[in-house]
Every structure is written in structure tokens, then in C-alpha cells.
Amino acid sequence: MNKRKGWILASILWMALIFCFTQLPYFTGEKTSKAIQHVVVKEHNTIHTPSADHEEINVLNLIVRKATHVTVFGILALLLFKSLEIYRYSYILSWVLTFLYAVTDEFHQSFMPGRVSSFRDVLFDSLGAFLVLSFILLINRKRKLSYSTKVIN
């Protein structure tokens, strides 16, 4: 199997994994908030740090959940880019496909009990894709520039 087919397979598997996690009731805002509360209380009791109040737990919960969106869909954008990098508009195509998958994921999530669909999450997903693709673009330009200066010298 060539590398491109491997990247395509990895992209499909990653999308399937996202789809499966969307169906699980364990990743609702309420459940992650309870998990964070448990960790904070346990940490407080172990090393005697100041305990967090409800508002601080909610802020931490929001940060963890949105960072997860950015990370998961950033990885998807990377996998899609590697699948499509032979094409001229691979960066844009990868971002658009990630955005469209994020929209369908939120739509799918709207049918799951205990889950909430939000376009704001699609924006965080798209941000993750944009950040990763921008980073790849910078790395590739730096490599190309480095290669062209070596060839000239």
C-alpha cells in the first residue's frame, strides 16, 4: 500500500473514531465537568492546594472541551492534507473537508441523547484545522526556501 492510501485510510479511521466518540454519553459538558471536579478535589486533598469553586471548574471544563475540539479536528486536517497534498489546492481542500465534517459531526451530535449541537464547536473545529494547516504551510515554505538556497550555493 502506498503512502497516500495509508493517509486516506488514517483519515477515514480518524473520522470514524470522531463519529464513535460523538455517540458516547460520557463526553457531555456535565460529565466532563464532574470528572474535572473529581480530579481537582483529589488533587486538593493530596497536596493541600486551594480548592476550586464551581465557576473555576466551569472555566476549566470549557477550556478542556474546546481544546479537545481544536486538537481532534487539527489532527483530521493534518491527515486530510497528507492524503491530498499532491493536489494544487490541498491546504484549502483539507480545511473545507474538515469544516464540512465538523458540520456533519455537530448535526449527528444533535440526535444523541444528552449531547448538544453548536455551531460554535464547528468554529473551534475549523480553528484547529486552520492552525495545523498554517503550521504545515510554514514548515513546507521553510523547507522549500532552505532547499532552494542549498541548490543556489
N, C-alpha and C positions, 0 to 999 in steps of 0.2 A: 504494500500500500504506500503510495507516495505521500509526501508531507502534507500537501494541500488536502487530500482526502482525510488525513488524520485530523487536521484543523477543523474541517467540516464536521466530522464525527464528534469531535470535542465540543463544538458549538451546539450541536443538536443535543448531546448529552447534558450540557450545562443548562439549556433551555428546559429540558425535561426535569432536571433537578429543581429549577426555579418553580416549574409548574407543580411539582410534588410538594414543595415546601409551602406554596400558596394555599394548598388544600388543608394543611395541618392546622388544627385549632390552637396549637401551642405557641404560635408566634403572633398572637394578638397583642395590642398595646397593653391590655390589662395583665396578661400573663407575663410579658417581659418586665412590666413594672414590678410585679410580685417577685420575680426572680432577682431583679436588681435590689429590691428592698431586702431580700433574704441575704444576698451577698454583703450588702452594706452593714446590716445588723451583725452578721457573723464576723466581719472584719472589725467592727467596732468592739465587739465582745472579746476578740482575740488580742488585739493590740491597743485597746483602750483609746481609740481616736474619737473625735466628736461625731456623734450620730447625725445623720442627715434627716432633715424634715421632709414632709410629703412633697413640697414644692421642688426641693432639690432632687428628689427621686424622679419626679416627673421630667425635669430638665435632662437629667442623665438618661432616662428612658428615651426621650426624644432624640438625643444625640446618638445613642447606640442604634436606634432603629433607622435613622436617616443615614448614618454612616454605613450601615449594612446595605441599604439601597444603593448608595454610591459605589460601594465595593463590588457587590454582586453584579451590577449592570456594567461596571467598568471592566470586569473580567469578561463578561459577554461581548462587549465591544472589542476587546483585545482578540478574543477567539474568532469573532466575525472578520476582523481586519486581517488576521493571518490567513483566513480562508479566502479572502477577496483581494489580497494585496497585489495580485497580478493585473488587476483592472485599473484603469486610469483614475477613476473617482472612488477608490477604495475607502478613503477616510470618510467621505460624505455618505457613501453607501452603507458603511458599517454603522455610522451614527444613526442614519434613518432606520435601518433594520432594528437596531437596539431600541430606538424610540417606539417603533411600531410594536415590537414585542412587549415593551413596558406597558403600552396602552392595552394590549390584549391580556396581559397579566393582571392588570387592575380590573379589567372587565370580568375576567374569570373569578377574581377575588371577590367581586360584588355578589357572587352567588354562594359563597362559602359562609356557613353559619359562624357568627362571632367575628367575622372579618369585615373590614370597611374598605371601600374603594375610594381612592383620592387622586385627583389629577396632580396634586402637589407631589405625590410619590412618583408620578411619571416624570415630573421635573427633576427630582433628585436622581432618578434613574438616568435621565438624559445628561445631567451634570456629570455623573460618574463616567458615562461613555465619552463625553466631551473632554474631560480631564485626562483620561487614559489615552485617547486618540491624539490629543495635543502633545502629550509626553512622547508618544511614539513618533510623531511628526518631528519634534525637536531632536530626538535621538537620530532619526534617519537623516535629517539635514546635516547634523554634525558629522555623521559618518561619511556622507557624500562629500562634504567640504574637506574633511580630513583626507579622504581618498584622492580628491582632485588636487590637493596641494602636494601629496606624495608623488603623483604622476607628473606634475609640472616640474618638480625638483628632480 
